[in-house]
Amino acid sequence: MRVSSRASPRPPPLARGPLSRSRPRGASPRGPHLPTPPRRRAAGDASSSTSDATPDGERPDGERPPPPGFTPSSPEFTPSSPEFTPSAWRDLDIDWGRRHLQILFVDEDHGVMARAAEAACQRVAKWAGAGHMVFPESAGLAVPTTPPAAPDADAAMRLVSRLAPVCDHPRYATKPPYRFTDGDAACVDLVVSVGGAETERRCRDAAPSAAAVVDLWEFAQFAEMAEIDGAGAAAVVQRSLALDVVKPRLEEALRGAAVLEPAATRAYGVRANDGRGRSGASEEARRGREEALEEARREEALEVARARVVIGVAGLVTFLIAIAPVEEVTRVTKR
């Protein structure tokens, strides 16, 4: 990763995040070595780069093209294919020449995930004193090019309720869906996909002009455990956000789990096999119980997804503060 800056070096190290607590010493999510925190370069050293070769060997300069006959929609062209390698923070080339960064969060349909990431990024950056350096936006890959004739009030209210634990303003839920384009990617400094390796791959395919595309969870390794579980000084993550959104689902979020059957069944006070095998149970009651369980599973998966978004955003903001020019970190905006 190359950080272009004319600022003097500022050496505070990045704390290894929640993932490092559950890994043996010397292990990381993408290999047998923990990430080395990025360092700022001294003034006039803009040409230097922090993308040193890993102990396992040098990274490729770029993504290799798919083999002949493959298309992005081909079933064989999947994130597990050797032709696709998810980006890492070492691959980023961030230019601080404008003294701020424009970040675009992209998900499948400009729904809960991208909007929650945008709202959480704005909230966390302001709380951490970096609101003047980070300007987030959000978009979706599969958004219709033709807007609907009339806004869907019910869909907007559903988004408001689902984003309420993360957002500090309803504008993130009520703004119309926006389609992600290559022109948008060329204008921003960093494109962050929200949804895993498949979403990241599709973002790369849709935006070849993007300076950088990386998945949000790549930055989770820089989030401090004391910040996201609400037990620390709350220097980056607001304590209410950590306690209300992250801590209740912290274990499942770090595992990547979406649904836990016991919690889903307890949510409605019924057992998973309640009514099965009873001759007197009506079909309508059985369907009602199944629908209740399915709704509980969806709600639990949403809670885990929100927790993962906040963890990833906390790591992203921590990462950006660590590599930002020192004068931008210490600058206080006049109000």
N, C-alpha and C positions, 0 to 999 in steps of 0.2 A: 504494500500500500504506500502510495506517495502522498504526502501532505505538503501542499504548496503554501508556504507562509513566510513572511518576512519578519516574524516575531522572534524574540529571544526564546531559548529553550525553557521549558517548564517541566520538571521531571516527576510530578506526583504519579506514582504507579497506579495502575488499575487493579482493584481488588478482584480476585477470582470469584466468580459468582456462585449461584446455588448449585450448578451442576458439578462443580469441583468438590463439593462436600460428599457427594455420593459416589465419586470415582476414586479409585486408588491413586496414590501420588504418582504423577508422571503420565496420567491418562487424560485424554480430551475427547469431545464428541466426534472429532474427525480424524483422530489418529492417536498414536501412543505418546504424544507430547502435549503438554499444556501450552496454551497460546502465550507468546511473549507480548507484554503490553507495548503498544505503540509509543514512540517518543516524538516530541516536537523537534524540529530542526532549527538550527540557529539562523539568524538573519543572513540572507544571501545564499542559503544552501537549499534553494527550492528544487534543485535538480536531483537531490539525493532521494533515496527511496528506502522504505522500511520493509519492503517485500523481500526479505532474505530467504534463501532456500531453507526448507525444513530439513531436519536430520535425515528424513527418509528420501530426500532428493528434491530437485527443483520442481515447482509447479509449472504446468503448461502455460504459455503466454495467453492463450485464449481457448474458447470452446471449439472443439473440432466440429466440422460440418457433419450432418447425418450421412450415412452411406447411401449409395445410389438406390433409388426406388423408395426411399423412406420419406415420409412427410410428417409434419408435426402431429397430425391426427392419426397416424398409423398406430395400431395397437402395439406393435413391437417397439415403437419409439417411446419408452417409458423412462421415469426418473431412475430406474434401476439399470438402464442401459449404460454400457461403458462409454457411449458417445456423449452422455450428459454428465457434467460434474457441477454440483451446486457450488455457488460462490462462497468464499470465506472472507472474513474481514481483512485478511492479508492481501486479497486481490483488489481491494478498493483503491481508487485514485481520487482522493478528495481534495478539491481546490478551495482554499479559504481566501482567494483573492478578493471576493466581494464582502468578506467579513461576516457572512451569514450563509446558511444552507437552506435550500428549498428541497423538501423531502416529500415524495409522493408514495402513499400507501395504496397498494392495488390488491384486490381480491377478485373473486369470480364474478360477482354481479353488483359491486358497490353496495354491499349489504352491511351486516352487523360488524364483520371483521375489520374491513378497511375503515369504516367510520369510527369504530371503537379505537383503532390504532391512532387515527388522526386526533381524536379527542383526548386520548390518554397522553399522546406526545405533547400536545399543547399544554395540558394540565401539568404534567411532570416537568417539562422544560421551564415553565413559569415558576413552579415551586422551587426548582433547583437553581434559579437565577440565570437561566439560559434562554429565556423567552425571546430575547432580542437577537439570538443567534440561529434559532431553529424555527422554520416556517413550514408546518405540515399541511398537506392536502390529501385527498383520497379520490379514488376512481375504481372502475370495475372493468373486467375484460369482456364480459358478455352482456353489455348494456345495449338495448336497441338504439339504433341511430335516430329513429323518429320518436320524439317525445310523445307521451300519451296526450290525448285531447284535453283531459282534465286530471288534476292531481288526485292520487288515491289517498284519501284521508285515513282510511282504515290501515293501510300499509304504513303510513307515516306515524300513526299512533302506536302501532306494534313496534316500530323501530325506536320510538321514544321510550317505551317501557323496557325494551331490551338493552338500550344503551344507558339508561338512567344511572346504574351503579358506577359507570365509568365517566360519563360526560358531565360537564359542569354547565352546559347550555343546550337547549333543544335544537339549535340551528344545525348541529351535526346530523340529526335525524330527519329534519324537515327539508333540507336542500334536495333538489332533484338528482336522480342518478346521473352520473357522468361517465362516459365511455373513455377508456384509456387508449391513447394513440401514440404513435411514434413521435409526433410533434411535441406532445407533452413531455415525453421522456427526454427529448433533446434540450428542453428548457430547464429542467430541474437538475439538481446536483446528485441526487440519490433516489433510485427507485427501490422501494422495499415491498416485496411480495408478502402477503399474509395468507397462508394456506398450505405451506409445504413445498416440496420440490417440484411437484407438477405445476403449481401456480407460478413458481419462479421460472420454470422452463417456458411456459406460455408467455410470460412477460418478456422474456428474451426474444422469443420469436416475433412478438407483436411490436417490439421496440428495438430494432437494431442500432438506433442512434443513441440509446441510453448510455450515459457515462458509466453507470454501475447498476447492477440488479442483484439484490441479495435478499434472502429470506429473513424475516424479522427474528425468528428463533435463533439465528446465528449470533445475535447480540446478547442472548440470555446469559451467556457465560460471564459477562461483565457486570451483571446485576449482583449486588451484595445481598447475602441472605438476611442480614439484619435490617435492610431497607424494605425488602418485599414481605417479610413476615411481621412487620410493625414493631419489632423489638429494639430497633436501633434509634439513631438520632433523627431520623426522617429528614435527612439532608437532601435527598433526591426524590423520594416517593412520599407523598402526603400520607400521614399515618392513617387517616380515615380510609383512603383508597387501599392501602395495604391490608388493613384489618377487615374491611367489608368485602373486598373483591378477591384478593390473593390468598390470604391466610386460610379461609375455609376450604379452599381447593388446592392448596400448595402441593400436597403429595401427588395428587392425580395430575396436576399440571406438569410437574417435573417428569412424571412417567409418560406423559403424553396420552393418558387414558381419557376416554370420552364419556363413558357411562359406567357406573358401579351399580350392579343389580341390587344389593341390599339397600343402599340409600334410595334408589328409585322406588323400591317397594315400600319403604318406610314413609316416603313422602305423602302417600295417600292412606297410610294405616292399613294396608292389606298385604297379604302374602302373595308371592309370585304364582303359587299354584292354587290360590283360593278359588273354590268353585269347580275345579277340575275333577272329574270323576263323580260328581254328585248328580244323581238322577233328577233331583228336584230343582237344580239350578236352571234358571231360564236363559235362553239364548241372549236376550236383551241385557240381562245383568252381566253375563259373561263378556259381551262386547263392551259394556261400559267399563268393566274392570280393565280390560285390555287397553282401551283408549286412555284410561287414567294412567296406567303404567307407561304407555308410550309417551304421553305428555310429560311424565316425570323424567323419563330418560332424556327427552329433548331438552328439558329445562336444566338438567344436570350437565349435559354436554355443553350447553350454552354457558353455564357458570365456569366450567373448566376452560372453555375457549377464551372467555373474558380474562381469566386469571393468566393464561399464557400470553395474551396480548399485553397485559400490564407488565409482566416479567420481561418480555422482549423489549418493550418501550423503555423500561427502567435501565436495562443494559445498553440500549442504543444511546440514550441521553448521557449516561455515564461515560460511554466510549467517546462521544463527540466532545464532551467537556474536557476529557483528557488530551485530545489531540488538537483542540482549538488554539488559536494564537493567544498568548498570555494576556495581551491587552484587552482582548474581547471577553475573556473570562472575568477579569477584574473590573471591567467597565460597568458602571451603574447608569442606567438610562434615566433621564430626567422625566418626571411625570408632571 
